[in-house]
Amino acid sequence: MAARASVFQRFLQSETGPKTIHFWAPVMKWALVFAGISDLSRPVESLSGTQQLALFATGAIWTRWCLIIKPKNYLLASVNFFLGTVAGVQLGRIFMYQRSLGKSYPETFQSLFGSTDAPKKVEAVPATVAE
């Protein structure tokens, strides 16, 4: 019994334990992973390529960073790994959908990460003063 208490006490007092932000930030970030998993059932047309690219980059960069910083935060590294993985799967879905529409590779990447419409110019209308 004493061995279990000491393991729990070590966890409670550790640099990445539940008394620190190093524990609660990754726990809350799991919501992004679960949201991405639930998006697997959404139609591909409604997914955002730029959003998925941002989540993929976040996952990849922060997974590496969590293993460099001190104290090493394996909980944060795991959530970022899964965030990047889910976003990578979504990017693959978007890419395959765009290709199934008969788009070339450059057109596919343009539709994934860029705007297909040219920005519209808005002309200023002079204000008139009513008398």
C-alpha positions in Angstrom: 0.0 0.0 0.0 2.8 2.4 0.8 4.4 1.8 -2.6 1.1 2.8 -4.3 0.9 5.9 -2.2 4.4 7.0 -3.1 3.7 6.5 -6.8 0.6 8.6 -6.6 2.5 11.2 -4.5 5.3 11.3 -7.1 2.7 11.8 -9.9 0.9 14.5 -7.9 4.2 16.4 -7.2 5.9 15.9 -10.5 6.9 18.8 -12.8 4.2 17.7 -15.3 1.6 16.6 -12.7 -2.0 17.7 -12.2 -1.0 20.7 -10.1 0.6 22.3 -13.2 -0.4 23.8 -16.5 1.8 21.1 -18.1 -0.9 18.6 -17.3 -4.1 20.6 -17.9 -3.2 22.2 -21.3 -2.8 18.8 -23.0 -5.9 17.4 -21.4 -7.9 20.3 -22.8 -6.2 20.0 -26.2 -7.6 16.5 -26.6 -10.9 18.3 -27.5 -9.3 19.3 -30.8 -8.4 15.7 -31.5 -11.9 14.5 -30.7 -13.4 17.3 -32.9 -11.1 16.2 -35.8 -12.1 12.6 -35.4 -15.8 13.6 -35.4 -15.1 15.5 -38.7 -14.2 12.2 -40.3 -18.0 11.7 -40.8 -18.5 15.2 -42.4 -18.7 15.5 -46.1 -15.3 16.4 -47.6 -16.7 19.4 -49.4 -17.2 21.1 -46.0 -13.7 20.7 -44.7 -11.1 23.5 -44.8 -7.7 22.7 -46.3 -6.0 25.6 -44.7 -7.5 24.7 -41.3 -6.3 21.1 -41.6 -2.9 22.3 -42.8 -2.6 24.5 -39.7 -3.6 21.7 -37.4 -1.1 19.3 -39.1 1.7 21.8 -38.8 0.8 22.5 -35.2 0.8 18.8 -34.4 4.2 18.2 -36.1 6.0 21.2 -34.7 4.8 20.8 -31.1 5.3 17.1 -31.0 9.0 17.6 -31.6 9.1 20.6 -29.3 7.6 18.7 -26.4 10.5 16.2 -26.6 13.1 19.0 -26.5 11.9 21.1 -23.7 12.6 20.4 -20.0 10.7 18.9 -18.4 9.8 16.6 -21.3 6.1 16.6 -21.6 5.0 13.2 -23.0 1.3 13.9 -22.5 1.5 17.1 -24.6 3.6 15.2 -27.2 1.0 12.5 -27.5 -1.9 14.9 -28.0 0.0 16.9 -30.6 1.0 13.6 -32.4 -2.6 12.6 -32.7 -3.7 16.1 -33.6 -1.2 16.0 -36.6 -2.3 12.5 -37.5 -6.0 13.3 -37.6 -5.3 16.5 -39.6 -3.1 14.5 -42.0 -5.9 12.0 -42.6 -8.3 14.9 -43.3 -5.8 16.5 -45.7 -5.6 13.1 -47.5 -9.4 13.0 -47.7 -9.6 16.5 -49.2 -6.8 15.7 -51.6 -8.4 12.5 -52.9 -11.7 14.3 -53.3 -10.2 17.1 -55.3 -8.4 14.6 -57.5 -11.7 12.6 -58.0 -13.2 15.8 -59.5 -10.6 15.6 -62.2 -8.4 18.4 -61.1 -4.7 18.4 -61.9 -2.2 18.4 -59.1 -1.6 22.2 -59.3 -5.3 22.9 -59.3 -5.8 20.5 -56.3 -3.1 22.2 -54.3 -4.6 25.6 -55.2 -8.0 24.6 -54.1 -6.6 23.0 -50.9 -4.5 26.0 -49.7 -5.5 29.0 -51.8 -8.5 30.9 -52.9 -10.0 29.9 -56.2 -11.8 33.2 -56.6 -10.0 36.4 -57.2 -10.5 39.0 -54.5 -13.4 41.3 -55.3 -12.7 45.0 -55.4 -15.0 47.1 -53.3 -15.6 50.6 -54.6 -16.2 53.4 -52.2 -19.5 55.1 -52.7 -19.4 58.8 -51.9 -21.7 59.7 -49.1 -24.4 62.3 -49.8 -25.6 64.6 -47.2 -29.4 65.0 -47.0 -30.6 68.5 -46.4 
